[in-house]
Amino acid sequence: MMFKEVIGQQEVQQRLTQMVDEGRLPHAIMLCGPVGCGKLALAIGFAKKLLSKGSPQPMSMFGDVEEVESPMLRNLEHPDLYFTYPTIKLPSMSTEHKPVSDDFASEWHELVMAGQYFTMTEWLDMMGGENQQAIITAGESDELVRKLSLKSSQGGYKVSIIWLPERMNQECANKILKLLEEPPSQTVFIMVSEEPDRLLETIRSRVQRIDVKKIADEDIRQALVNRRGMTEDMAQRVARMANGNWLKALELLSADSENELFLDMFQSLMRLAYQRKVKDLKAWAERMAQMGRERQKRFLTYFLRLIRENFMYNFHNEELCYMTQREEDFARNFARFVNEGNILPITDLANVAIRDIGQNANAKIVFFHFALQMIVLLIQK
């Protein structure tokens, strides 16, 4: 029951449970995997399991122990459960203040109680900082050290869930490393990472990494039927399109999905690049620059996916392609322009743009250069 919010991932659930049952629980675990696979839901479910361990549990009607959440765990208000997550600096904060998770505790609680599958964009919206880069500051590591130095209020484990630890700044990462090297008594760290390679090697070496795979199509299909009331046929189609990503499945249910905007921008870019309309491409780049950096990175990620899908479309095997009807309609005429001669350079171009945007480069320059390069790459054979 502690993992009831998790969609699929039975293998990881069993592995985590087995660690506890066999008495070989490490002091630090890092759940790694793609967006939408349920890492945070797994972390919260496992934290609930640890914090309920040792508490009296009622007997079921069959005479065995029935696992039941206490109101504190159900509402994620257990005093020995600590959340750490990226934050932003609000205009109301003083220049000396280093933002910490507690500054946004009510926003975090509202978001996570609404559902344990969400994106950084949704979190930024909750904080009111769409155009900012959220990080975990040194102030947060100091606060975590203080909290974990306290004794467990319930006499059991203390659990620290760190969402997206790759967003720690250098000072914070060094302090967290020291905390991992000398962990407080009966403390378990659960990190939830999408880009573990961005973490310090010394941090990665001190945690037990568990890779969380994409959700099985069948698990997504069942969740869509049971949680969203979809028909079997529609759920099957959406599950295949989602490609293991529950958030993608939810996006596909929304008529005003952000992907509709991204597809429009993708089509516009390709048409203007093919027609070599430099002035219009400059306007396209300026429009892209008006979006927040997180949305810009999401567009580039979408761009990479659609480039891959258009390349695979050329093989005329529908089992290899995962596109919406609108995307496929465009691919019917465009796919031939993505080939063995340019697929890798286009991919490299997008990855460089993602890196540059992440490093706060001037978005107008990044996207105008990106658009001009597409003129050259589209004519390569």
C-alpha positions in Angstrom: 0.0 0.0 0.0 2.9 2.4 0.6 3.6 2.4 -3.1 0.0 2.9 -4.1 0.8 6.1 -6.1 3.4 4.3 -8.2 2.4 3.2 -11.7 4.1 -0.1 -12.5 7.8 -0.4 -11.5 7.1 -3.6 -9.5 10.7 -4.7 -9.9 12.1 -1.6 -8.2 9.4 -1.8 -5.5 10.4 -5.4 -4.7 14.1 -4.5 -4.7 13.6 -1.7 -2.2 11.4 -3.8 0.0 13.8 -6.6 -0.1 16.6 -4.3 1.1 14.6 -3.6 4.3 13.4 -7.1 4.9 17.0 -8.5 4.6 18.5 -5.8 6.8 20.9 -4.5 4.1 19.5 -1.0 3.7 22.2 1.5 2.6 22.3 4.9 4.1 22.0 6.6 0.7 20.1 5.5 -2.4 19.8 7.3 -5.8 16.9 6.6 -8.0 17.9 7.4 -11.6 15.7 7.4 -14.7 13.9 9.4 -17.4 11.2 12.0 -16.8 7.8 10.5 -16.1 9.0 7.1 -14.9 7.8 7.6 -11.3 11.1 8.1 -9.4 9.6 10.6 -6.9 6.6 8.4 -6.4 8.9 5.5 -5.6 11.0 7.6 -3.3 7.9 8.8 -1.3 6.4 5.3 -1.2 9.7 3.9 0.1 10.0 6.7 2.7 6.6 5.9 4.0 7.5 2.3 4.3 10.6 3.1 6.3 8.9 5.6 8.5 6.0 3.1 9.2 8.5 0.4 10.1 8.2 -0.5 13.8 4.8 1.2 14.2 2.0 -1.1 15.2 -0.1 -2.2 12.3 -3.6 -3.5 12.4 -4.5 -7.1 11.5 -6.5 -7.8 8.4 -9.6 -10.0 8.4 -7.4 -12.9 7.3 -5.2 -12.6 10.3 -2.1 -11.1 8.7 -0.6 -7.7 9.2 -2.3 -5.0 7.1 -0.1 -2.1 6.0 -1.9 1.1 6.7 -0.7 4.7 6.4 -0.9 6.9 9.4 -2.5 10.4 8.8 0.9 12.0 9.1 2.3 9.8 6.3 -0.8 10.1 4.2 -0.6 13.8 4.3 3.3 13.9 4.0 3.5 15.7 7.3 5.7 13.2 9.2 8.2 15.0 11.4 11.0 12.7 10.3 10.4 13.1 6.6 12.5 15.9 5.0 12.2 17.2 1.4 14.9 19.0 -0.4 14.2 20.5 -3.9 15.5 23.3 -6.2 14.3 26.8 -5.3 14.5 30.3 -6.8 15.2 33.7 -5.3 12.0 35.9 -5.1 12.2 39.7 -5.4 10.9 39.9 -1.8 14.0 38.1 -0.4 17.0 40.0 0.9 20.2 40.0 -1.1 21.9 38.0 1.7 19.3 35.3 1.9 20.0 31.9 0.4 16.7 30.3 -0.6 15.9 27.0 1.1 13.2 24.5 0.7 11.3 25.7 3.7 10.7 29.0 1.9 8.4 27.1 -0.5 7.2 24.4 1.8 3.5 25.2 1.3 3.8 25.3 -2.5 5.7 22.0 -2.5 3.2 20.3 -0.3 0.3 21.5 -2.5 2.0 20.2 -5.6 3.1 16.8 -4.3 -0.2 16.1 -2.6 -2.0 16.8 -6.0 0.1 14.1 -7.6 3.6 12.7 -7.4 4.3 13.0 -11.1 5.2 16.5 -12.2 7.9 18.4 -14.1 10.3 21.2 -13.1 8.1 23.5 -15.1 5.1 22.8 -12.9 7.3 23.4 -9.9 8.6 26.7 -11.2 5.0 27.8 -11.9 4.1 27.0 -8.3 7.0 29.1 -7.1 6.3 31.9 -9.5 9.6 31.8 -11.3 9.1 30.4 -14.8 12.0 32.4 -16.3 14.5 31.5 -13.5 16.9 28.6 -13.1 16.0 26.7 -9.9 18.9 25.4 -7.9 19.6 23.9 -4.5 21.7 26.4 -2.5 24.3 26.1 0.2 21.7 27.5 2.6 19.7 24.4 2.0 22.6 22.0 2.9 23.2 24.0 6.1 19.5 23.6 7.0 19.5 19.9 6.2 22.6 19.4 8.4 20.7 21.2 11.3 17.5 19.2 10.8 19.2 15.8 10.6 21.3 16.4 13.7 18.0 16.2 15.7 16.9 12.9 17.1 14.1 11.1 15.4 10.8 12.2 16.9 9.3 8.8 16.5 12.3 6.7 17.5 12.8 5.2 14.0 14.4 6.3 10.7 14.8 9.9 9.5 14.4 10.1 5.7 15.8 12.8 3.5 14.4 12.9 0.0 16.5 15.1 -2.4 14.7 15.8 -5.6 17.0 16.6 -8.5 20.3 16.7 -6.6 22.1 17.5 -9.9 20.8 21.1 -9.4 22.9 21.6 -6.3 25.5 24.4 -6.6 29.1 23.6 -5.9 29.1 24.7 -2.3 25.9 22.8 -1.5 27.3 19.6 -3.2 30.4 19.7 -1.1 28.4 20.0 2.1 26.1 17.2 1.1 29.1 15.1 0.3 30.4 15.5 3.8 26.9 14.6 5.2 27.0 11.4 3.1 30.5 10.6 4.3 29.4 11.0 8.0 25.6 10.3 7.9 23.6 11.0 11.1 22.4 7.9 13.0 19.4 6.1 11.4 19.2 8.5 8.5 18.4 7.4 5.0 19.0 9.6 2.0 16.9 9.0 -1.1 18.0 11.1 -4.1 15.8 11.4 -7.2 17.9 12.2 -10.2 17.3 12.7 -14.0 20.9 13.6 -14.8 23.2 11.7 -12.4 26.3 12.4 -14.5 26.1 16.1 -13.5 26.7 15.1 -9.8 30.1 15.0 -8.3 31.8 11.6 -8.8 32.5 11.5 -5.1 28.7 11.8 -4.4 27.8 9.1 -6.9 30.3 6.8 -5.3 28.7 7.1 -1.9 25.2 6.2 -2.9 23.6 3.0 -4.1 22.3 3.7 -7.6 19.0 2.1 -8.7 18.1 2.7 -12.4 14.4 3.1 -12.9 13.3 2.1 -16.4 10.5 3.5 -18.5 7.0 2.4 -17.4 5.7 -0.7 -19.3 3.1 0.2 -21.8 0.7 -2.3 -20.2 1.1 -0.5 -16.8 0.3 2.9 -18.4 -2.7 1.4 -20.2 -4.1 0.0 -17.0 -3.5 3.3 -15.2 -5.3 5.2 -17.9 -8.3 2.9 -17.8 -8.4 2.7 -13.9 -7.5 6.2 -13.0 -8.7 8.2 -16.0 -11.7 6.1 -17.1 -10.4 5.7 -20.7 -11.6 3.1 -23.1 -9.3 0.1 -23.7 -8.6 1.1 -27.3 -7.8 4.7 -26.6 -5.7 3.8 -23.5 -3.7 1.4 -25.7 -3.0 4.0 -28.3 -2.0 6.7 -25.7 0.2 4.2 -23.8 2.2 3.4 -26.9 2.6 7.1 -27.7 3.7 7.9 -24.2 6.6 5.5 -24.6 7.0 4.8 -20.9 6.4 8.3 -19.7 3.3 8.9 -17.5 3.6 12.6 -17.9 3.6 12.3 -21.6 0.5 10.2 -21.4 -1.2 13.0 -19.4 0.0 15.5 -22.0 -1.6 13.5 -24.8 -4.9 13.7 -23.0 -4.8 17.5 -23.0 -6.0 19.2 -26.2 -4.1 22.4 -25.4 -0.8 20.5 -24.7 2.4 22.5 -24.9 3.5 20.0 -27.6 1.0 21.7 -30.0 2.9 24.9 -29.6 6.2 23.1 -30.0 5.0 21.4 -33.2 4.0 24.7 -34.6 7.4 26.1 -33.8 9.2 23.1 -35.3 7.1 23.2 -38.5 7.8 27.0 -38.8 11.5 26.5 -38.3 11.8 23.8 -41.0 9.8 25.6 -43.6 11.6 28.9 -43.1 15.0 27.2 -43.1 14.1 25.3 -46.3 13.0 28.6 -47.9 16.1 30.4 -46.6 14.1 33.2 -45.2 16.7 34.7 -42.9 14.7 37.7 -41.8 11.8 35.4 -40.8 14.2 33.1 -39.0 15.4 36.0 -37.0 11.8 36.7 -35.9 11.4 33.0 -35.1 14.5 33.1 -32.9 13.2 36.2 -31.1 9.9 34.4 -30.4 11.8 31.5 -28.9 13.9 33.9 -26.8 10.7 35.2 -25.2 10.0 31.8 -23.7 11.4 30.9 -20.3 14.7 28.9 -20.3 13.0 25.8 -19.0 10.5 25.9 -21.8 13.3 26.6 -24.3 15.1 23.4 -23.1 11.9 21.5 -23.4 11.4 22.7 -26.9 14.9 21.5 -27.9 14.2 18.1 -26.2 11.0 17.9 -28.2 12.9 18.9 -31.4 15.4 16.0 -30.8 12.5 13.6 -30.4 10.8 14.8 -33.6 14.0 14.7 -35.6 14.5 11.1 -34.5 10.9 10.2 -35.4 11.2 11.8 -38.8 14.4 9.8 -39.5 12.7 6.6 -38.5 9.6 7.4 -40.6 11.8 6.9 -43.7 12.0 3.2 -42.9 8.2 2.8 -43.4 7.8 0.7 -40.3 5.0 2.1 -38.0 6.4 0.0 -35.1 9.4 2.2 -35.1 7.6 5.6 -34.9 5.8 7.3 -32.0 4.1 10.4 -33.4 0.7 12.0 -33.0 -1.5 12.3 -36.1 -0.5 16.0 -36.6 3.2 15.1 -36.3 2.8 12.2 -38.7 1.0 14.4 -41.2 3.9 16.8 -41.3 6.5 13.9 -41.4 4.8 12.6 -44.6 6.4 15.4 -46.6 9.3 16.5 -44.3 10.9 13.2 -43.2 12.9 12.8 -46.4 15.0 15.8 -45.4 16.3 14.0 -42.3 18.8 11.4 -43.5 22.0 9.6 -42.7 24.0 12.7 -43.9 22.5 15.1 -41.4 20.9 13.3 -38.5 24.0 13.4 -36.3 24.9 17.0 -37.0 21.3 18.1 -36.3 21.3 16.2 -33.1 24.7 17.7 -32.1 23.4 21.2 -32.9 20.4 20.7 -30.6 22.4 19.3 -27.8 24.8 22.3 -27.9 21.9 24.6 -27.8 20.5 22.8 -24.7 23.9 23.2 -23.1 24.2 26.9 -24.0 20.6 27.7 -22.7 21.4 25.9 -19.5 24.5 28.1 -19.1 22.5 31.3 -19.5 23.7 32.2 -22.9 21.9 34.9 -24.8 18.8 33.0 -26.1 18.3 35.3 -29.2 21.9 34.5 -30.4 21.6 30.8 -29.5 18.3 30.3 -31.5 19.3 32.5 -34.4 22.5 30.5 -34.8 20.5 27.3 -34.5 18.0 28.4 -37.2 20.8 29.5 -39.6 22.6 26.2 -39.2 19.4 24.4 -40.1 19.5 26.0 -43.5 22.8 24.3 -44.2 21.9 21.0 -42.6 18.6 20.5 -44.4 20.3 20.4 -47.8 22.9 17.8 -46.7 22.5 14.3 -48.3 
